[in-house]
Amino acid sequence: MLFLRSALALLVATFLQIVLQQLGNLWGRGVASAVDLLLVVVVWIALASGPGAGQIVGMVAGFLADGLAGGLYGLQAIANTVVGYGAAVVRQRVVLQRGVLILVFAGAALVQQLVVALLQFLLVAEPEVASLPSVLARVVATAALGALLLSLEGRVQSGWRGWQRRRHSRLRLR
């Protein structure tokens, strides 16, 4: 079930990321460059599943992001792997309430940008470092999308439990 959920989430996020890139090409790159849906999926899966799944989903999402963005292949893969593992370890070691999980999404975006910048300084002769406003925009967008995803997940789970209770109460034999 974890594999299916991860694959479906990555597929939907990749499709939506491509749509956002195309809209960004039409309207300007401001919003499209601030939103990283694949990172949101990585953190979401890592929080729900653990470090192993977080690393694997992070690596796959990173390679997908590298393929979409162009540039040096592997930077996003390494950064998303680190983020997936880190988010899962934080979830395991620290008791987090649902509202505080938004900070994990924001921290993951910041760590991702720091890892990418560090790797570019180490590997590229003339690194292209993101500006501070674009990093802050990405942190805010990731936190907002993470909050939206957690809220949607909570509603779906409560609706599913309600449906199961109603279904079970109708099936009683008298």
N, C-alpha and C positions, 0 to 999 in steps of 0.2 A: 504494500500500500504506500509506503514511503517513497519507493522508486516512482510509482505512478504519479503521486502528488507532486514530487519534485520535477519530473519530466514535463508534466502538464503546466506547472507554474513557470518553468523556464521557457517553454514553448510560447505561452501567452505573453510573458514579459518580453521575449525577443521580438515577437510580432508587434507589440505595442511600441517597443523601442524603435523599430524600423519606421513605424508610422510617425512617431514623434520626430525622428530625424528628417523625414520627408517634409513634414510640416515646418520644421525648423529651416529647411532649405528654402521654403516658399516665403515664410514670414520673418525670418531672422533667427539667429542661433540662440537667443537669450534663454528661452524656456527649455528648449530641447537639450541644450548642453548642461542645464542644471539638474535634469531629471535622469536618474540611473535606476531604472526599474529592475534590472538584473541584480543590483546590489540589495535592493529591498527584498527580493526573493531569497537571496543568499542568507541574509540575516534572519528572515522569517523561518526558513528551513532549519538553520542552525539553532535558533532558539527552541524550536519544537522537537528537534531530533538528537542533537549532540555533536561533539567535535568531529567524529568521523564523517558523518553526513554533511556537516558544515564545510569541511575541507573539500570533499568531493564535489558538492554542488558549487562551492566557491570556485574551484578550478574550472569546471565546465562553464559556468557563467562568465568567468574571466576570459576564457578562450572565445566564447561567443562575443563578448564585448570587444575583444581585440580584433576579431574578424569584422565587426561592424564599424569600428572607429578607424582602422588603419593604423599606421605608425609601427612602432616596435612591437612585434608579436610576443606576448608573454607577460607584459607588465601588469595588465589587469588580472591575468590569471594568478600571478603571484600575490598581488594585493588582495584579491577576493578570497584566495585560500587563507591568507592570514586573518582577514576579517571574519570569515566563516568559523574558523577555529576559535578566534578570540571571543566572538559573540556567544558561542556555545559554552566555552569555559566560564565566562561571566555568569551565564544563566545557571550553570551547575553549582558554582561556588558562592553566589550571592543570591539571597532570597529577594526577588524583585516582584513588586506589585505590577499589575497590568499597566497602570499609568506611567510607571517609571521605565517601562520597556521602550518608550519613545526615545529616551536618552541613549539607549543602546543603539538604536537606529542612527541617531545623530553622531554618536561617537564612532560608529562603524564607518560612516561617510568621511569623517575627519581622518581616521586611521588609514582608510583607503587612499585618500589624497596624499597623505604624508608618505606612505609606502611607495606610491607611484613617483612622487617627487624625488625621494631618496634613490630609487632605482634609476631614474633618469640622470641624476647627478653622477651616479656610479658608472652607467653604461653608455651614455650618449655624450658626444663631444660638445654639442651645443644644446643643452636641455631646454625643453619648453615647459616652464613651470606655470601652473595655473595661478591667476591673480587671486588676491584675498577675497574680493567680492564674489568671484565665481565659486570659490571654495565654500564661502558662507552660504551662498545660494544653494549649493548642492547639499550642504548639511541640513538646511531648513527644509528643502524639498524632500530629502530622504526621510527626515523625521515626520513630516506631514503625511507622506505616503505610507510610512510604517504605521502611524496612528490609524490611518484609514483602513489599512489591511487588517490590523488587529481588531478594530471595531467590526469590520465586515465578518471576520472569522468568528467573533463572539456571537454575532447575530445569527449566523448560519448554524453554529453549534446549539444555541438555545432553541432555534426553530426545529432543528433535527430532534432534539430531546423531547420537545413538546409533541411533535408528530409521533414519535415512538410511544409516548405515554397515551396519547389519544388512540392510537392503533391498538395498543395492548389492552386498553380498557374496553374497546369494542369487541375484542376477541374472547372475552370471558365466556365460559360455558356455565349455564345455569342449571 
